[in-house]
Amino acid sequence: MQWQIILTALIIALIFSAVHLIAPRLYGFSRRYRNAVVSFSGGVAIAYVFLELLPRVQRAGEHLNILLSGYPGLMAFSEVAIFGVAFAGFLVFFISEHAAIHSHRKISARTGQPMGSIPASRSVFAIHLSVLALLSLLIAYSIRFEVEIGLLEAVLFSIALILHFFVADRTMEVHYRIMFERYGRYILSAMPIIGWALSILFPERQSEAAILLAFVAGSVLFNIIKDEVPGAEKGEPKFFVSGALIYSGILLLLIWMRL
């Protein structure tokens, strides 16, 4: 039974790796339906965050409270500590995104070229890529524990995050262009395999994985708000709502089946 869980987790990790490799190219093929794809992905992701990820973050707070029990002075923050971890994930991704935009503006002002035609600096690229690579690794580390909960749960987890990676990688390509094409996507494609390997080498770290899931929730929530929620000009609200309703319906059906 254990080897089946490990193999299933590996297959999902390989799919994540493939998404990182080919997402920019697939995004180019969907140019005509780009706004619809992004909006639908955002609907799926937002349903996953609110109906599945955040409730699990709240449950993960129990693991964090155990760690805080050794520090009486910190127990006053026990009720909000796990959401502080999620907030940290949100803030880290906000800072990295702001750094990329600031770099664009600085280079544009110096060269006189429009922001959309130039990549951000290499140093900002390294920081932004490192943050996204960490997120990809943490998500991949969680795959094994998702499979242990149930195959259907793991599949739903994977669908939501594949769509999320699809859009997040496109954002990296927009900011960094040739740097992401030459180096970034290959580095990101290695992260799911490394995360899967770490989950095999350190399976006893499930409590820490539950806490890190809160960091993932915060970062995913930021990326959804930034990239995937339909804007007034380019968004496709009907596709966003469709994605949210379809995926939330599946999640609610799954919750009902657990009863």
N, C-alpha and C positions, 0 to 999 in steps of 0.2 A: 504493500500500500504506500509506503514511504517513497519508494522509487517512482511510483506513478505521480505523486505530488511534485517531486523534484523535476520529472520530465515535463509535466504540464507547465510548471513555472518556467522552465527553460524555453519551451515553445513560445510562450507569451513574451518572454524577454527578447527572443529573436525577432518576433513581430515588431516590438517596440524599436529594436535596432534598425530594422528595415524601414520603418516609418521615418526615422531620423535621416536615413540615407536618401530616400526618394521623395520626401515631402515637398521640397521646393520644386522639383520637376513635375510632380502631380499637380501642384498648385497652378503651374503654368498651363497645364492641359485644361484646367477648369476655369480659365479666364472668363468665359462667358457667364458662368454660374458662380463666380467668386463670392459675391455678397450673399447669395443664398447658402452656399456651403459654410461660410463663416458664421452666418446667423443661426443655421441649424445646429452647427457644432456648439455654439454658445448656449443654445437652449438645452441641449443634452447635458453640457457641462454644469450649467447652473442648477438643473434638476438634481444631478448627482451630488453637487456640493451641499445643497440644502436638505435633501431627503436621505442621503446616505452618509456623506463624509462628515458633516457637522455633528449629527447624532453620535457617530463613532468617536469624534474628537471629545465630546462630552464624556463618553464612557472611558476614554483614555485618561481623563483627569484622575481617575482612581489610581492609575499607575504612577502618575506624577505626585499625587498626595503621599504615596508610600515613600517615594524618594525624599519628599520634603519633611516627612515625619522625623527625620534625624536632625532637623534644623528648626527648633521651636519658634525662632524669630520669624521664620518665613511662612509658618502655617496660617498666619492671618491672610495670606494671599492664595490659600489653597483653592478657593472657589473660582478664582479668575486666572490662576496660573496657566492652565492649559490653553486658554484663549489668548494669553500673553504670548505663548509659543506661536499660535496661529497669526497673531498680529506681527510678530517678528518676521514670519515668512512673507507676509504682505509687504512689510516695510523694506525688506531686503530687495525684493523685486521692483518696488517703486523706485528705490535709489538707483538700481542698475539701469532701469529704463530712463530715468531722468538724466543720468550720466551720458547715455547714448545720445539723447536729444540735444543736450548741452554741447557735446562734442561736435555734432552735426552743425549746430549754429556757429560754433567757434571757427571751424574749418571753412564754413561757407562765408563768414565775414572776412576771413583772411584771404581767401582765394577769389571771392566774388562770384563763385558758382552757386547755383540754387541748391538748397538742402537735399532735394530729392535725387540729385545726380552724383552725390559724393558719399563715400562710406564714412562711418565714425572712425576715431583713432584706434590704433592697435591696442593700446593700453586699456581703453574702455571695452574693446572687443574681448580681451582676455578676462576682464572682470565679469562681464555679462555672460560670456560662455561658461565660466566657472560656476556661476550661480545656477544657470540652467542645467549644467552637467550634474551638479549636486542634486537638483530636483529630480532629474531622470534616474540617478542612482538610488535615491531614497524610494522613489516609486517602484523601481525594479526590486529593491530589497523587500518591499511589502508584498510582492506577488505571491511568494510561497505561502504566506499566512492567509492571503485571500483564497488560495486554492484549498488550504486546510479547512477554511470555513465552508466552502462548497464550490463546485465547478461553475454553477450559474452565477454566483456572486463574483467569481474571478472574471468571467466573460463580460459581465456588465461593467465591472471596474476597468477592464481593458478597453472596451469600446469607448467609454467616456474619455479616457486618457489618450487613446490613439487620436481621437478628434482634436483633443487639446494640443497634443504635440504637433499635429498637422498645422495648426494656426500659429503656435509659438515659434516653430522653426521658420515659418514664412516671415515672421517679424524679424528674426535674426538675419535672414537674407536681405530684407529691406534695409536694415541698419548697416550691415557690414559687407554685403555684396560678395566680392570675389574671395574675401577672407573666410567667409562662412562656407562658400562653395568648395574651396580648396582644403580647408582644415577643420572648420567648425563641425560640419555634419559628420565627419568621420570620428571626431572625438566624442560627440554626443552618441553616435551609434555604438560606441564601446561601453558606455555607461550602464545600459540595461544588463549586459552580460556580467560586468563587474558587480553590480548590485545583486544579481542572482547568485553569483559565486559567494558573495559575503553572507547571503542568507543561508547558504549551505554550511559555510565555515563557522558561523556564529548563530546557530538557530536558537540559542538560549536568550538572545537579545530581543525577545518579542515585546517586552515591556518598553524598552527604548524605542522599538519600531512604532509602537502605538503612540508614543509621545511625538516622534518625528512626523507621524501622520498629520499632526496638527500644523506643523510647519508647511507640509505639502498643501494642506487645505488653504492656508493663508495665501500662499504663492499662486495656487490655481485660481483662487477667487480674484486676486489682482489681475491676472492675465485675462480672465473672463471679462471683467469690467473694462479693461483697456482695449482688448482686441475683438471680443466676440459678442458683446451686447450691441444690438443694432443702433447705429447712430441716426441722427435725423436725416442726413443726406444719403448715405450709402447703405444703410441697414435694410434688411428685409424682415420686418416684424412677423409676417405670417410664417416664415420659415423658422424664426426663433421660437415662436409660440408652439409651432408644430413639434419641433425637437424637444422642447420642454415638456409638452403634454404626453408625447409618445413615450419618452424615457421615464417620466414620473409615473405614468400608468404602469409600466413594466415593474418599476421599483415597488409601487404600492401593492401590485399583485403578488410580488415576491414576499413582501411583509405579511400579507394575508395568508399566503401558503405556509409561512413559518408557524402560524398559530396552531 
